[in-house]
Amino acid sequence: MGPRRAPELYRAPFPLLGLQVDPSTGLLIAAGGGGAAKAGIKNGVHFLQQEWINGRLSASLLHSHDTETRVTMNLALAGDILAAGQDAHCQLLRFQAHQQVNKAEKAGSKKQGPRQRKGAAPAEKKCGAETQHEGLELRVENLQAVQTDFSSDPLQKVVCFNHDNTLLATGGTNGYVRVWKVPGLEKVLEFKAHEGEIEDLALGPDVKLVTVGQDLKASVWQKDQLVTQLHWQENGPTISSTPYYYQACSESGTFLGLGMVTGSVAIYIAFSLQCLYYVREAHGIVVTDVAFLPEKGHGPELLGSHETARFSVAVDSHCQLHLLPSLQSVPVRLLLLLCVGLIVVTTLLLQSVFPGFL
C-alpha cells in the first residue's frame, strides 16, 4: 500500500506563501511569487472559487491580481479588505464579489412569449454545467500601502487584524511591532517586542497583543507594556543546542492544524492533542501556510458531510485539500461537552466524599 496522499486542489504558476479563506463568499485566496528577480516567475494574489463537482470539492481561478515586482509573503483578512505583506510593506486590497448576470436570460425575460424560452439559458453554462452556484465576478483594487519594517534587511514577517477590524498589527525582522489604523494605515503604536525576528502575533481588544519571536520567547502586552512572558522549559536535562521556540499564535477552536518544514500536514483535537489526520511529506517541501474552512458563511455548505477541511500551501506551488471524515461514533463537539461534564461530576463526587477537597 502506497503512502497516503492529499488531493491537489490548485497549482499556481509561482511559489505559494500565504493563504486565507473568505467566509462570506467561500473564496480561497492564495498568494506568493518569485520576488523582484527577473527569473520569469510572476508575483500575484489568486482568488479561487470553490465548488462541488462530481462529488469532489474543486477550486478554479476566478481572478488573478498582479502584484508586479512585489511578492506577497503573508496575508490577513478582514471582511472585504485583505492585508498583504509585500517585502517591507503592507498593502491593503479591497475585493468585491458579484453574481454574474445571465444577459441572454435577462434580455429574454423582457420579451413576451412562451415561458419555455427560458430554457435557452443552459447554453450559457457549458463550461460550468456541473456547478451548484452561479458564477462570480470579482473586482480587486489597491488601497493604502505603508512601510512596516525598517531594519537593514527589511521584511514584514506577519500581519493580523484586531477583533473589530479597526486596527492591524505588523511584525518584522528587527523585533519591532507596529499597530496601524484601518484603512488609512496611520501608525498608533510602535515598540520593540523581541530580539530578532517576529514569528507571529495576535491583536485583541484594547490593544492587547501576544507576540512570539525567534528569541525563544512568547510575550503578552498591554499596548507597549509587558504583562507576562513565557519561556520554553523542559522536564529533565536541558539541551542548550536544541532550538525550541514558540512558532504561532491562533484562536482556540475544536481542531489544531499543523504544517511542517518537512512538508507533512496534520490535524489534532485541540484540547487533547489526539492526532486525527496525518500525511507525511504531503508537499515534499516546507509548508508555508495553512487555513481551515470557516464554520460560518459558505463554510458548512462547502464542508458537506465532513468534520472539517483544511488547506495547505507550500513553495512547491501546490494548494492541497485535507478533509477529515465525519467522526460518526461521537462528534468532536459532543466529546468536548462530555469531557467537561465528566470533570464537573468527578469534582462534585470528590467534594461530597472529601468535604475539604475544594
Helices and strands as residue ranges (DSSP letters): E 8-11, E 16-21, E 28-33, E 43-53, E 56-66, E 72-78, E 81-86, E 89-99, H 103-109, G 115-128, E 136-147, E 156-161, E 167-172, E 176-181, E 187-192, E 198-203, G 205-207, E 208-213, E 217-222, E 225-231, E 255-259, E 265-269, E 275-279, E 287-292, H 299-303, E 308-314, E 318-324, H 332-353
